[in-house]
Amino acid sequence: MTNREKNENKIMEILFKTGVHPALTNKGLTECCHNCKSCLYHIEEEICDKAFVHWCEEEVPEIDWSRVPIDTKVLVSDSESGPWRAAHFAKPLSGLVVVFNFGKTSWTALEDNTFSTYRFADIPDQEERRKYLKDE
């Protein structure tokens, strides 16, 4: 799966709203504020479009969920196209990701019914995400 396929809805939402491609920051895709130093493309403005196209066609590396620490902030969904919701990671389980319900963490989740499983998950902080990518 490419970055374009994975982020198609967010890219289109920003394009329709602003008329320009999104910026890529440590927090994920955001509206471009023309502050290139905060953008991970971090290239001169006239080359920014080419860098965005290149990023769109790159394959998205998979996360090795067995290495992700409990309570890591994640985004989860039952569908690749969303909607996505914020949660805290609990554990991997047979190809699914288990998270704590209701914004709870391992510190506050005391009951058995405080977990949900999801087919799709991601770590929104790009620096944090890189730490847990599968070795290729």
Protein Blocks (a to p, Z undefined) as FASTA:
>chain_A
ZZklmmmmmmmmmmmmnopacdddfkbpcddehiaklpmklpafklmmmmmmmmmmpccd
dddfklpcghiacdddfbfnbpadddddfbdcehiacddeehiafklmmbfklcccdfbd
cdfblklmmmmgccZZ
